[in-house]
């Protein structure tokens, strides 16, 4: 563990100081695995010692290709202990998508669940730089044909549980989170550890940031305890950040381990673990959870919850009202943020249950005119782009062009991040988000970018052109629909045929759920006309 006098705003330093101060408090529940801070720290030390043994150097990238499980968190902490950079891998990716991540991140090692070995194995010959593949058991029996692998239980289990790693740790160490890009290619958002801690992890406590790194030790007796059920996958930012907020603030993270979202199983978990908070992703989760409680009001005790948060997708007013009835003792709120901004603001439901919440933000946020980078006028109809300054990322990994367009400096020398959210400011200084300027489709919290799906569709031999749009879906908020123009002489293409083809190119949640045949509209400069396409698709599908 870090010496008492050497704590910095580096994530491993902060964690070790907290674990040393309160080693016996339970902090992580993942199925049958229950960790105290001390046992979690020792487990992470074993993984870190394996990384050292395998020659992983500070600054090198290590992939984590797994679902929610204790080992995911152990691997995160282990990487930070040796100043390596963990990289999240979306387990929904098909081989072509995984290839991009492996190439862009330049991984030297991967922690991978056995069930995902076939996809990684397919690409093994093209990535000889990945010298360590550590396999996590998941009940499957896939055996790689090309990969050399180590078994987690054996390789990690034989390592010492002691720390004291001879590597420099500084607040400038880098955290990378891969997130979807507007062209469909994932982007690696780069944060300094210190900036990440304050922008994404609330600075150490739920009631305000700590004033020195040593103060993290006080969280062994938190003023407000955060015991959270983590529904989101750890491969995404929200799942990771909510878990780390609970850990670093002195609370407990309770990982939902289900392979699919089952409201009754979530409620069982709430009854068993008595958490204080839970985070949802839009109507798709919120409606099912509320209706399950309301259908069986005497079956589950949900009285421990004091907050129900929502982020990543819209929570409509009607669903908020259902949540108020289902969880009468909890505050219902919307959280706003992105991989580029961190946790940027909250909108508390005060009984109006609006479909378009307003967000209360601090003085590090603004809505700026994108041309002048000056604030828009509060209380007017003037629109601008949401912006944040202060603790913001360094930029995008391997993408200087996108970094220059997203991270800008105003006339006063202040650096801002503009992730692309259109917004305006009301007369009370609250921010009303109007949506992304792009045509991103949000289906159950997963972002789908039309250009990527269009490319997959156009690779079908029967297709001449295609435009992809989102259409309303009661369960998922939106679903993917395709307006497809067939080649001359081709008379028919079924939805099933198109879906079968697309599943070889993109992850399942990106595959079109609706197919409309017709001319693919484009503007006079050849760009896809998404407005016209959306109107045509909705009319043909009988949607308002």
LOMI-918349 format. One line per 3 residues: for each residue x, y, z of C-alpha. Coordinates in steps of 0.25 Angstrom, whole numbers, always signed. Layout:
// residues N
X/Y/Z  ...
//
This chain:
// residues 544
+0/+0/+0  +4/+14/-2  +12/+21/+9
+4/+30/+18  +12/+42/+13  +12/+39/-2
-3/+40/-5  -6/+47/-18  -18/+49/-27
-14/+36/-34  -25/+26/-34  -17/+14/-28
-11/+24/-18  -25/+28/-13  -30/+14/-13
-19/+9/-5  -20/+20/+5  -35/+17/+7
-33/+2/+8  -21/+4/+18  -30/+13/+27
-42/+4/+27  -38/-10/+22  -50/-18/+29
-62/-11/+23  -69/-18/+12  -68/-10/-1
-72/-19/-13  -82/-30/-15  -82/-38/-28
-91/-50/-28  -84/-60/-18  -72/-51/-17
-72/-41/-5  -60/-32/-3  -55/-24/+8
-46/-12/+4  -34/-21/+10  -38/-33/+2
-41/-25/-11  -27/-18/-10  -20/-31/-8
-27/-38/-20  -23/-26/-28  -9/-27/-23
-9/-41/-29  -13/-37/-42  -3/-25/-42
+8/-35/-39  +4/-43/-51  +5/-31/-60
+19/-28/-55  +23/-43/-57  +18/-42/-71
+26/-30/-74  +14/-19/-75  +20/-6/-74
+15/+8/-69  +6/+14/-79  +3/+1/-87
-11/-2/-90  -18/-15/-84  -32/-19/-89
-43/-24/-81  -53/-32/-89  -63/-37/-79
-77/-35/-73  -79/-30/-59  -71/-38/-49
-62/-35/-37  -50/-38/-46  -53/-26/-55
-51/-17/-43  -39/-25/-38  -33/-23/-52
-36/-8/-52  -29/-5/-39  -17/-14/-43
-14/-6/-55  -14/+7/-48  -5/+1/-37
+6/-2/-48  +2/+11/-56  -3/+3/-67
-16/+8/-75  -28/-2/-74  -37/-1/-87
-51/-5/-87  -56/-15/-98  -70/-16/-102
-74/-30/-102  -85/-28/-112  -74/-25/-123
-73/-35/-135  -59/-37/-140  -58/-25/-149
-61/-16/-138  -52/-23/-128  -41/-21/-139
-42/-6/-138  -41/-6/-123  -29/-15/-123
-22/-7/-133  -25/+7/-128  -22/+4/-114
-9/-4/-116  -12/-14/-105  -1/-23/-99
-10/-31/-91  -25/-35/-90  -33/-41/-78
-44/-48/-86  -56/-57/-82  -55/-71/-88
-68/-68/-96  -62/-57/-104  -49/-65/-108
-55/-69/-122  -55/-54/-126  -42/-51/-120
-36/-64/-126  -40/-60/-140  -31/-48/-139
-19/-54/-132  -10/-55/-144  -12/-40/-147
-8/-35/-133  +5/-42/-128  +8/-30/-119
-3/-36/-109  +6/-45/-102  -3/-48/-90
-17/-53/-91  -23/-57/-77  -36/-65/-77
-47/-63/-68  -57/-75/-67  -71/-72/-70
-77/-86/-71  -74/-88/-86  -64/-97/-92
-58/-90/-103  -44/-94/-107  -35/-85/-115
-28/-90/-127  -18/-79/-129  -17/-71/-115
-7/-75/-104  -15/-73/-91  -13/-73/-76
-24/-77/-67  -28/-66/-57  -29/-75/-45
-15/-81/-47  -8/-69/-52  -13/-59/-42
-15/-69/-31  +0/-72/-30  +4/-57/-29
+7/-50/-16  -4/-42/-10  +7/-31/-6
+8/-17/-12  +19/-8/-12  +21/-7/-27
+34/+0/-32  +27/+9/-42  +25/+24/-42
+10/+28/-40  +6/+42/-43  -7/+50/-44
-4/+51/-59  -5/+36/-61  -16/+34/-72
-30/+27/-71  -36/+24/-84  -50/+21/-87
-54/+16/-101  -68/+22/-105  -76/+22/-118
-72/+32/-129  -81/+40/-138  -75/+32/-150
-78/+19/-143  -63/+17/-139  -61/+17/-124
-52/+28/-118  -43/+27/-106  -45/+38/-97
-33/+42/-89  -33/+47/-75  -23/+50/-65
-25/+42/-52  -27/+55/-44  -37/+61/-54
-45/+48/-55  -46/+47/-40  -52/+61/-38
-60/+61/-51  -66/+47/-51  -64/+41/-37
-70/+54/-30  -57/+57/-24  -58/+46/-13
-71/+49/-6  -86/+50/-10  -86/+64/-2
-74/+71/-9  -60/+68/-13  -49/+65/-3
-38/+77/-1  -26/+68/-1  -23/+54/-5
-20/+50/+9  -34/+53/+13  -39/+41/+5
-36/+33/+18  -48/+40/+25  -57/+33/+16
-56/+20/+24  -67/+28/+32  -75/+35/+21
-84/+46/+24  -94/+41/+14  -92/+26/+10
-94/+22/-4  -97/+7/-6  -101/+6/-20
-107/-5/-29  -99/-5/-42  -109/-9/-53
-100/-4/-65  -89/-12/-71  -75/-9/-66
-71/-8/-81  -78/+6/-81  -74/+18/-74
-87/+19/-66  -85/+5/-60  -70/+8/-57
-72/+22/-51  -84/+18/-42  -76/+6/-37
-64/+15/-34  -72/+26/-27  -77/+16/-17
-64/+10/-15  -56/+23/-13  -67/+30/-5
-66/+19/+5  -79/+12/+1  -82/-2/-5
-84/-5/-20  -93/-17/-23  -92/-22/-37
-104/-27/-44  -99/-40/-50  -111/-44/-59
-108/-47/-74  -121/-39/-77  -129/-29/-70
-139/-36/-61  -147/-26/-52  -150/-37/-42
-136/-41/-40  -132/-26/-38  -143/-25/-27
-138/-38/-21  -124/-32/-20  -129/-19/-14
-137/-27/-4  -124/-35/+0  -114/-24/+0
-122/-12/+5  -115/-1/-4  -117/+13/-3
-117/+16/-18  -119/+10/-32  -116/+16/-46
-126/+13/-58  -124/+15/-73  -137/+22/-78
-151/+17/-80  -146/+3/-84  -141/+0/-70
-150/+9/-62  -164/+5/-67  -161/-10/-65
-156/-8/-51  -167/+1/-46  -178/-8/-52
-172/-20/-46  -172/-14/-32  -186/-8/-34
-192/-22/-39  -186/-28/-26  -186/-17/-15
-184/-27/-4  -173/-36/-10  -161/-27/-9
-156/-17/+2  -150/-5/-5  -150/+4/+6
-135/+5/+7  -134/+13/-6  -133/+28/-4
-129/+31/-18  -133/+26/-32  -124/+32/-43
-125/+32/-58  -115/+34/-69  -112/+31/-83
-126/+31/-88  -139/+39/-87  -148/+36/-75
-161/+41/-79  -171/+48/-69  -181/+36/-69
-170/+27/-65  -165/+36/-54  -179/+36/-48
-179/+21/-48  -165/+21/-41  -170/+31/-30
-181/+21/-27  -172/+9/-27  -161/+16/-19
-168/+26/-10  -157/+28/-1  -147/+31/-12
-143/+44/-19  -144/+42/-34  -134/+50/-42
-127/+51/-56  -112/+51/-57  -106/+57/-69
-92/+55/-74  -83/+49/-85  -70/+42/-86
-64/+55/-90  -70/+64/-78  -71/+54/-67
-83/+56/-57  -88/+70/-62  -101/+72/-55
-114/+67/-49  -129/+70/-51  -138/+66/-39
-152/+62/-42  -161/+71/-33  -174/+66/-36
-176/+71/-50  -170/+59/-57  -166/+66/-70
-161/+58/-82  -150/+69/-84  -143/+71/-70
-135/+83/-67  -121/+81/-61  -115/+89/-49
-100/+91/-52  -88/+98/-46  -80/+109/-50
-71/+100/-59  -82/+98/-69  -88/+107/-79
-96/+108/-92  -87/+114/-102  -89/+120/-116
-81/+110/-125  -76/+122/-134  -72/+132/-123
-70/+122/-111  -78/+133/-103  -89/+129/-93
-104/+129/-99  -114/+139/-92  -121/+132/-81
-136/+132/-82  -136/+134/-97  -138/+124/-108
-124/+126/-112  -118/+112/-114  -103/+108/-113
-94/+96/-109  -93/+90/-95  -79/+93/-91
-70/+89/-79  -57/+95/-74  -47/+91/-62
-45/+77/-60  -47/+72/-74  -40/+61/-83
-27/+63/-90  -34/+59/-103  -36/+46/-111
-26/+35/-112  -20/+35/-126  -29/+46/-132
-23/+60/-132  -34/+65/-142  -45/+61/-134
-38/+66/-121  -36/+80/-128  -51/+81/-132
-56/+76/-118  -47/+83/-109  -46/+98/-111
-40/+110/-105  -48/+123/-104  -43/+138/-105
-39/+138/-91  -30/+126/-92  -40/+116/-85
-41/+102/-90  -54/+96/-92  -60/+83/-97
-72/+83/-106  -77/+69/-107  -88/+73/-117
-101/+74/-108  -110/+86/-113  -116/+93/-101
-121/+106/-96  -122/+113/-82  -134/+117/-75
-136/+130/-66  -132/+122/-54  -118/+118/-60
-123/+104/-62  -119/+96/-75  -129/+90/-84
-123/+80/-93  -129/+79/-107  -121/+67/-112
-108/+64/-120  -106/+71/-133  -103/+57/-139
-113/+47/-143  -109/+37/-132  -119/+27/-129
-121/+23/-114  -127/+9/-112  -128/+5/-98
-116/+14/-94  -107/+8/-105  -102/+18/-116
-104/+14/-130  -98/+23/-141  -105/+22/-155
-93/+23/-164  -87/+10/-158  -100/+2/-160
-102/+8/-174  -88/+3/-178  -92/-11/-173
-105/-10/-181  -99/-5/-193  -89/-17/-193
-100/-26/-196  -100/-30/-211  -115/-26/-213
-114/-12/-207  -111/+0/-215  -112/+11/-204
-118/+12/-190  -121/+22/-179  -123/+18/-165
-131/+26/-155  -137/+23/-141  -152/+21/-139
-160/+22/-126  -160/+9/-118  -168/+7/-105
-158/-2/-98  -145/+3/-103  -148/+18/-106
-143/+16/-120  -140/+5/-130  -132/+4/-142
-140/+5/-156  -134/+5/-170  -139/+11/-183
-132/+3/-193  -131/+5/-208  -129/-8/-216
-120/-10/-228  -126/-9/-242  -132/-23/-245
-133/-27/-230  -148/-28/-226  -148/-33/-212
-140/-33/-199  -146/-38/-186  -143/-32/-172
-138/-46/-168  -128/-46/-179  -123/-32/-176
-122/-35/-161  -114/-48/-164  -104/-40/-173
-103/-29/-163  -100/-38/-151  -87/-42/-158
-83/-27/-158  -88/-20/-146  -93/-23/-132
-107/-29/-130  -113/-16/-124  -109/-8/-136
-116/-18/-146  -129/-11/-152  -142/-16/-146
-150/-10/-157  -148/-10/-172  -154/+0/-182
-151/-2/-197  -150/+11/-206  -141/+22/-211
-131/+26/-201  -132/+41/-200  -119/+50/-201
-117/+65/-201  -112/+72/-213  -97/+71/-208
-99/+56/-207  -101/+55/-192  -112/+46/-186
-125/+54/-183  -128/+48/-170  -140/+57/-168
-147/+52/-181  -143/+38/-178  -149/+39/-164
-162/+44/-170  -163/+33/-180  -160/+22/-171
-170/+27/-160  -181/+28/-170  -178/+14/-176
-178/+8/-162  -190/+15/-158  -183/+23/-147
-186/+37/-142
//
